[in-house]
Amino acid sequence: MSFTDLLNQLREEYVNELPQKIAHIANSYARKDWAVLKEDFHKLKGTGRTYGIPEISDLAEILERLCMDRPEALERAVPQALELLNSIHQRRVGAQAFDINQDQRFSSLKQLAS
């Protein structure tokens, strides 16, 4: 197996596990467990680029910052982030890229974090 094949396999496994990560985030949000939520987004921030899905890292970076600096904004931000994560997952399952910078939800979250 070539290095490229290995990376593609790891990326596919990551994408297949994304619904469980999304469900965990949704559960943390429902419990209003902001500390766990921050940790969840921190992990996604690190793993997204590692697995070649930078839009996950970009989104998670914004949400991690909101967890630290503007927790009052999480009630509004997390549902949008969950929608975006599901959209990313759907596109990536189909082996398609997702240009997060063209998505209005992401733009709204960036404004909320600034």
Rosetta constraint file for C-alpha pairs under 8 A:
AtomPair CA 1 CA 5 HARMONIC 6.09 0.50
AtomPair CA 1 CA 6 HARMONIC 6.62 0.50
AtomPair CA 2 CA 6 HARMONIC 6.27 0.50
AtomPair CA 3 CA 7 HARMONIC 6.23 0.50
AtomPair CA 4 CA 8 HARMONIC 6.15 0.50
AtomPair CA 5 CA 9 HARMONIC 6.13 0.50
AtomPair CA 6 CA 10 HARMONIC 6.17 0.50
AtomPair CA 7 CA 11 HARMONIC 6.06 0.50
AtomPair CA 7 CA 51 HARMONIC 7.40 0.50
AtomPair CA 8 CA 12 HARMONIC 6.14 0.50
AtomPair CA 9 CA 13 HARMONIC 6.26 0.50
AtomPair CA 10 CA 14 HARMONIC 6.15 0.50
AtomPair CA 10 CA 51 HARMONIC 6.98 0.50
AtomPair CA 11 CA 15 HARMONIC 6.18 0.50
AtomPair CA 11 CA 51 HARMONIC 5.20 0.50
AtomPair CA 11 CA 52 HARMONIC 6.87 0.50
AtomPair CA 12 CA 16 HARMONIC 6.13 0.50
AtomPair CA 12 CA 93 HARMONIC 7.85 0.50
AtomPair CA 13 CA 17 HARMONIC 6.21 0.50
AtomPair CA 14 CA 18 HARMONIC 6.21 0.50
AtomPair CA 14 CA 51 HARMONIC 7.21 0.50
AtomPair CA 15 CA 19 HARMONIC 7.99 0.50
AtomPair CA 15 CA 89 HARMONIC 6.44 0.50
AtomPair CA 15 CA 92 HARMONIC 6.76 0.50
AtomPair CA 15 CA 93 HARMONIC 6.68 0.50
AtomPair CA 16 CA 93 HARMONIC 7.53 0.50
AtomPair CA 17 CA 21 HARMONIC 6.73 0.50
AtomPair CA 18 CA 22 HARMONIC 6.12 0.50
AtomPair CA 18 CA 89 HARMONIC 6.81 0.50
AtomPair CA 19 CA 23 HARMONIC 6.07 0.50
AtomPair CA 19 CA 86 HARMONIC 7.62 0.50
AtomPair CA 19 CA 89 HARMONIC 7.61 0.50
AtomPair CA 20 CA 24 HARMONIC 6.16 0.50
AtomPair CA 21 CA 25 HARMONIC 6.29 0.50
AtomPair CA 22 CA 26 HARMONIC 6.15 0.50
AtomPair CA 22 CA 82 HARMONIC 6.68 0.50
AtomPair CA 22 CA 85 HARMONIC 7.03 0.50
AtomPair CA 22 CA 86 HARMONIC 7.58 0.50
AtomPair CA 23 CA 27 HARMONIC 6.08 0.50
AtomPair CA 24 CA 28 HARMONIC 6.17 0.50
AtomPair CA 25 CA 29 HARMONIC 6.06 0.50
AtomPair CA 25 CA 37 HARMONIC 6.22 0.50
AtomPair CA 25 CA 40 HARMONIC 6.58 0.50
AtomPair CA 25 CA 82 HARMONIC 7.89 0.50
AtomPair CA 26 CA 30 HARMONIC 6.08 0.50
AtomPair CA 26 CA 82 HARMONIC 7.26 0.50
AtomPair CA 27 CA 31 HARMONIC 6.25 0.50
AtomPair CA 28 CA 32 HARMONIC 6.00 0.50
AtomPair CA 28 CA 33 HARMONIC 5.21 0.50
AtomPair CA 28 CA 34 HARMONIC 7.25 0.50
AtomPair CA 28 CA 36 HARMONIC 6.42 0.50
AtomPair CA 28 CA 37 HARMONIC 5.74 0.50
AtomPair CA 29 CA 33 HARMONIC 6.19 0.50
AtomPair CA 29 CA 34 HARMONIC 7.19 0.50
AtomPair CA 29 CA 37 HARMONIC 6.70 0.50
AtomPair CA 29 CA 78 HARMONIC 7.28 0.50
AtomPair CA 33 CA 37 HARMONIC 6.19 0.50
AtomPair CA 34 CA 38 HARMONIC 6.03 0.50
AtomPair CA 34 CA 67 HARMONIC 6.73 0.50
AtomPair CA 34 CA 71 HARMONIC 7.65 0.50
AtomPair CA 35 CA 39 HARMONIC 6.38 0.50
AtomPair CA 35 CA 67 HARMONIC 7.90 0.50
AtomPair CA 36 CA 40 HARMONIC 6.10 0.50
AtomPair CA 37 CA 41 HARMONIC 6.27 0.50
AtomPair CA 37 CA 67 HARMONIC 7.53 0.50
AtomPair CA 38 CA 42 HARMONIC 6.06 0.50
AtomPair CA 38 CA 63 HARMONIC 7.61 0.50
AtomPair CA 38 CA 64 HARMONIC 5.33 0.50
AtomPair CA 38 CA 67 HARMONIC 5.54 0.50
AtomPair CA 38 CA 68 HARMONIC 7.44 0.50
AtomPair CA 39 CA 43 HARMONIC 6.19 0.50
AtomPair CA 39 CA 64 HARMONIC 7.82 0.50
AtomPair CA 40 CA 44 HARMONIC 6.37 0.50
AtomPair CA 41 CA 45 HARMONIC 6.02 0.50
AtomPair CA 41 CA 60 HARMONIC 4.89 0.50
AtomPair CA 41 CA 61 HARMONIC 7.04 0.50
AtomPair CA 41 CA 63 HARMONIC 6.42 0.50
AtomPair CA 41 CA 64 HARMONIC 5.41 0.50
AtomPair CA 42 CA 46 HARMONIC 6.52 0.50
AtomPair CA 42 CA 60 HARMONIC 6.66 0.50
AtomPair CA 42 CA 61 HARMONIC 7.08 0.50
AtomPair CA 42 CA 64 HARMONIC 5.98 0.50
AtomPair CA 43 CA 47 HARMONIC 6.21 0.50
AtomPair CA 44 CA 48 HARMONIC 5.72 0.50
AtomPair CA 44 CA 56 HARMONIC 6.57 0.50
AtomPair CA 44 CA 57 HARMONIC 6.00 0.50
AtomPair CA 44 CA 60 HARMONIC 5.87 0.50
AtomPair CA 45 CA 49 HARMONIC 7.54 0.50
AtomPair CA 45 CA 56 HARMONIC 6.64 0.50
AtomPair CA 45 CA 57 HARMONIC 3.94 0.50
AtomPair CA 45 CA 58 HARMONIC 6.87 0.50
AtomPair CA 45 CA 59 HARMONIC 7.57 0.50
AtomPair CA 45 CA 60 HARMONIC 4.89 0.50
AtomPair CA 45 CA 61 HARMONIC 5.52 0.50
AtomPair CA 46 CA 50 HARMONIC 6.78 0.50
AtomPair CA 46 CA 57 HARMONIC 6.44 0.50
AtomPair CA 47 CA 51 HARMONIC 6.16 0.50
AtomPair CA 47 CA 57 HARMONIC 7.06 0.50
AtomPair CA 48 CA 52 HARMONIC 6.31 0.50
AtomPair CA 48 CA 53 HARMONIC 4.84 0.50
AtomPair CA 48 CA 54 HARMONIC 5.27 0.50
AtomPair CA 48 CA 55 HARMONIC 7.11 0.50
AtomPair CA 48 CA 56 HARMONIC 5.02 0.50
AtomPair CA 48 CA 57 HARMONIC 4.75 0.50
AtomPair CA 49 CA 53 HARMONIC 5.22 0.50
AtomPair CA 49 CA 54 HARMONIC 4.43 0.50
AtomPair CA 49 CA 55 HARMONIC 7.87 0.50
AtomPair CA 49 CA 56 HARMONIC 7.48 0.50
AtomPair CA 49 CA 57 HARMONIC 5.99 0.50
AtomPair CA 53 CA 57 HARMONIC 7.30 0.50
AtomPair CA 54 CA 58 HARMONIC 6.19 0.50
AtomPair CA 55 CA 59 HARMONIC 6.12 0.50
AtomPair CA 55 CA 88 HARMONIC 7.82 0.50
AtomPair CA 55 CA 98 HARMONIC 7.11 0.50
AtomPair CA 55 CA 99 HARMONIC 7.19 0.50
AtomPair CA 55 CA 100 HARMONIC 5.84 0.50
AtomPair CA 56 CA 60 HARMONIC 5.99 0.50
AtomPair CA 56 CA 85 HARMONIC 7.23 0.50
AtomPair CA 56 CA 88 HARMONIC 7.69 0.50
AtomPair CA 57 CA 61 HARMONIC 5.94 0.50
AtomPair CA 58 CA 62 HARMONIC 6.67 0.50
AtomPair CA 59 CA 63 HARMONIC 6.46 0.50
AtomPair CA 59 CA 81 HARMONIC 7.24 0.50
AtomPair CA 59 CA 106 HARMONIC 7.18 0.50
AtomPair CA 60 CA 64 HARMONIC 5.91 0.50
AtomPair CA 61 CA 65 HARMONIC 6.21 0.50
AtomPair CA 62 CA 66 HARMONIC 6.31 0.50
AtomPair CA 62 CA 109 HARMONIC 7.11 0.50
AtomPair CA 62 CA 110 HARMONIC 6.49 0.50
AtomPair CA 62 CA 113 HARMONIC 6.47 0.50
AtomPair CA 63 CA 67 HARMONIC 6.17 0.50
AtomPair CA 63 CA 77 HARMONIC 7.52 0.50
AtomPair CA 63 CA 78 HARMONIC 7.57 0.50
AtomPair CA 63 CA 81 HARMONIC 7.70 0.50
AtomPair CA 63 CA 109 HARMONIC 7.97 0.50
AtomPair CA 63 CA 113 HARMONIC 7.91 0.50
AtomPair CA 64 CA 68 HARMONIC 6.41 0.50
AtomPair CA 65 CA 69 HARMONIC 5.87 0.50
AtomPair CA 65 CA 70 HARMONIC 7.55 0.50
AtomPair CA 65 CA 113 HARMONIC 6.91 0.50
AtomPair CA 66 CA 70 HARMONIC 4.69 0.50
AtomPair CA 66 CA 71 HARMONIC 5.82 0.50
AtomPair CA 66 CA 73 HARMONIC 6.87 0.50
AtomPair CA 66 CA 74 HARMONIC 6.82 0.50
AtomPair CA 66 CA 113 HARMONIC 5.82 0.50
AtomPair CA 67 CA 71 HARMONIC 4.91 0.50
AtomPair CA 67 CA 74 HARMONIC 6.93 0.50
AtomPair CA 70 CA 74 HARMONIC 7.35 0.50
AtomPair CA 70 CA 113 HARMONIC 7.39 0.50
AtomPair CA 73 CA 77 HARMONIC 6.04 0.50
AtomPair CA 73 CA 112 HARMONIC 7.42 0.50
AtomPair CA 74 CA 78 HARMONIC 5.46 0.50
AtomPair CA 75 CA 79 HARMONIC 7.40 0.50
AtomPair CA 76 CA 80 HARMONIC 7.16 0.50
AtomPair CA 77 CA 81 HARMONIC 6.19 0.50
AtomPair CA 77 CA 109 HARMONIC 6.41 0.50
AtomPair CA 77 CA 112 HARMONIC 7.98 0.50
AtomPair CA 78 CA 82 HARMONIC 6.07 0.50
AtomPair CA 79 CA 83 HARMONIC 6.29 0.50
AtomPair CA 80 CA 84 HARMONIC 6.20 0.50
AtomPair CA 80 CA 105 HARMONIC 6.40 0.50
AtomPair CA 80 CA 109 HARMONIC 7.88 0.50
AtomPair CA 81 CA 85 HARMONIC 6.07 0.50
AtomPair CA 81 CA 105 HARMONIC 7.92 0.50
AtomPair CA 81 CA 106 HARMONIC 7.91 0.50
AtomPair CA 82 CA 86 HARMONIC 6.19 0.50
AtomPair CA 83 CA 87 HARMONIC 6.21 0.50
AtomPair CA 84 CA 88 HARMONIC 6.09 0.50
AtomPair CA 84 CA 105 HARMONIC 7.34 0.50
AtomPair CA 84 CA 106 HARMONIC 7.70 0.50
AtomPair CA 85 CA 89 HARMONIC 6.09 0.50
AtomPair CA 86 CA 90 HARMONIC 6.15 0.50
AtomPair CA 87 CA 91 HARMONIC 6.28 0.50
AtomPair CA 88 CA 92 HARMONIC 6.02 0.50
AtomPair CA 88 CA 98 HARMONIC 6.02 0.50
AtomPair CA 89 CA 93 HARMONIC 5.98 0.50
AtomPair CA 90 CA 94 HARMONIC 6.64 0.50
AtomPair CA 91 CA 95 HARMONIC 6.46 0.50
AtomPair CA 91 CA 96 HARMONIC 5.11 0.50
AtomPair CA 91 CA 97 HARMONIC 6.42 0.50
AtomPair CA 91 CA 98 HARMONIC 6.40 0.50
AtomPair CA 92 CA 96 HARMONIC 5.11 0.50
AtomPair CA 92 CA 97 HARMONIC 6.27 0.50
AtomPair CA 92 CA 98 HARMONIC 7.48 0.50
AtomPair CA 99 CA 103 HARMONIC 7.18 0.50
AtomPair CA 100 CA 106 HARMONIC 6.43 0.50
AtomPair CA 101 CA 106 HARMONIC 6.66 0.50
AtomPair CA 101 CA 107 HARMONIC 6.98 0.50
AtomPair CA 102 CA 106 HARMONIC 7.92 0.50
AtomPair CA 102 CA 107 HARMONIC 7.93 0.50
AtomPair CA 103 CA 107 HARMONIC 6.55 0.50
AtomPair CA 104 CA 108 HARMONIC 6.11 0.50
AtomPair CA 105 CA 109 HARMONIC 6.28 0.50
AtomPair CA 106 CA 110 HARMONIC 6.17 0.50
AtomPair CA 107 CA 111 HARMONIC 6.31 0.50
AtomPair CA 108 CA 112 HARMONIC 6.23 0.50
AtomPair CA 109 CA 113 HARMONIC 6.23 0.50
AtomPair CA 110 CA 114 HARMONIC 6.28 0.50
